[in-house]
Amino acid sequence: MNQDYSLLGILKTLNKWTKPITYATLGITILSAIILLVLPNYYQASTKFYAGHPDLSQPAPVGIGSNSTSYIYGTDNDLDRLFSLSTSSELYNYLINKYDLYNHYDIDPESKKAQVKIRLKLNDLYQTLKTEYGAINLSVEDKDPVLARDMANDAREKINELSQRMVKASQLQTIKSFDENLLEKQTKSIMLNDSLSKVKEKYKIYNSRSQGEIYAEIITTTSSNMEGLKSEIDMYKNSRVRGAADSVRIKRIKYTGSEKRLSHLEKKAKLFNSGVSVVEKLTQELSRLNDQISLDKERKRQLEASYNAPYSALLLVEAAETPIDKSRPKRTILLAMIGLVALLFSILVAFLVENYGKINWSEIKE
């Protein structure tokens, strides 16, 4: 096999097949141009948004130790959540039903693979991408530019709604937990209050702070009066004044009364002292519990206010607008590529045809 593959041989072949190559290239290019002109124009509408931080849905912090730091933009986890929702079945079904995409994409909804076909078609025309600045770019392509715009904006709002639902569900669960916790604390408060009432009744305690001081003051005063009566009794005993014996008898009666009173007060004070620590302990525990109940009620009130208030799970950067320029097909670029490929293919065919008869196939087999 002795073939001429020099530059001169190649040029000879090209010169011989110039017209067929030109005609084939032009024919393929013209046919492709006709096909490209028949292809429908698609328009792409895009909307951009950031993930909002869940703290935007939280109420203002209440109580000591609450974290007052709030964020606006979401983290990567919040962004991932929005990406997951953007490809959820609920979002796809929403778009399919609202815009009657089975009919719009000419897919028979009764066919066995209707759901697969509609999702594949929607996946080709609908996409969400992360931009270089960390935002989400949601785009929809369609032959109708207005429909593309409406679908993009509605898809974004549906993602916002689904994300809100997740946050609201979490808030509702927190509110239910607060209700259960409050009920438990209120029940405990009632029990503590009953226990405190019984202890106060048992130890005759009406005011644990002032009652002890009153007992001490009365006991001190009574003791002082008894000392004074005792001195007066001793004085009248040694006196020779007329009527001194009657005075002694009267003073002794007063002294005996004061003595009984003192004994009674001391018993009351002793009973008071034996129960005051228990009362103080129960009072403090009840006070702390009631403070916690008040704090929890305020937190619950703010949670309910937050739950009922509007909240956006995403921060809009740019809403989708009606596209003016088509996104595809790029006819000029495609036609140039097809023409180039047609030219190369024609040259290859020319060389094969030119050299086919000159090849010794028996020699190649051997």
C-alpha positions, 0 to 999 in steps of 0.5 A: 500500500503506497498512498500519497498523503503529502500536502500536495496530495491533499491539495489535489484531492481538495481541488478535485472535490471542491464543488461537491464539498461546497454544495454539501456544506451549503446544502446542510447549512441551508437545511439546518437554517430552515429547521432552526427558523422553525424551532420556537423561541424560548424566553427565560425569566429570573428572580433573585433572593437571599435566604432570610434568617429564622431569627426574623420570625422570633419575638424580642428576647425576654428575661435574663440570659436571653440572646438579643443578637439577631441576624438578617441573612440566613446561613448555608443551612437556611440556603440549603433548606430553600434549595430543597423546597425549590425542588419539592413535590409540593412546589412542582404540583403547585406549578403544574396545577396552577398553570395547567402544564399538562395541556401547556406542554401537550402531555396526556395526563392519563398516560402511564408515564405522564408524571415522569414526562411532566417532571422531566419537562419542567426540570428542563425549563425550571432551575435554581442556582446559587450565585457567586454572591450567595443568593439564589437565582430561580429561572423559568423558560417558556415560549410565552415570556409572560408565563415564564415571568409569572411562573418564576415569581409564583415559584419564589412565593411558594418557596417562601410559603413552604419555608414559612410553614416550617418555621410556623410549625416549629413556633406552634410546637414551642407554644404547645410546649409552653402551654404544657409547661405553664399548666404544670407550673400553675398546678404546682403553684396551687399545691404550694399555695395550699401547703403554705396556707396549711402551714401558716394555719398550723403555726398561727403565722399571718405575716412571717416578716413582721409577726416575729418582731411584734412578738419580740416587742410585746414580750419585751414590753411585758417582761419590762412591765413585770419587772416594774410591778415586781419592784413596786410590790417589793416597795409596797411591802417595805412601806408603812403607808396606809393602804400599802397592803391593798396596793401589794394585792393589786400589783400582785394580781397585775403581775400574775396577769402579766405572767400568764400573758407572757407565758402565752406569748412565749408559747405563741412565739415558740410555735411561730419560730418553729414554723417560720423557716418552713413558711419562708421556704415555701414563700420563696419557692412560691414567689420564684415559681410565680415569677417564672410563670409570669415570664413564661406567659410573656414569652408565650404571648410574644411567641403567639404574636410572632406566630400570627405576624407576617414573616418572610423566609427570604429576602427579595433582591430582584423580581422576575420581569417579562423577558424581551430577548429570547434565551434560545435557540442561538441561531447564528451560533448554531448555524455557524457550528453546523456549517463548520461541522458540515464542511469538515464532514464533507472533506472527510467523506471526500477523502474516503471516497477518493482513496477507497478504491486505492486501498489494497484491502487484501493487504490490510487483512493479511 
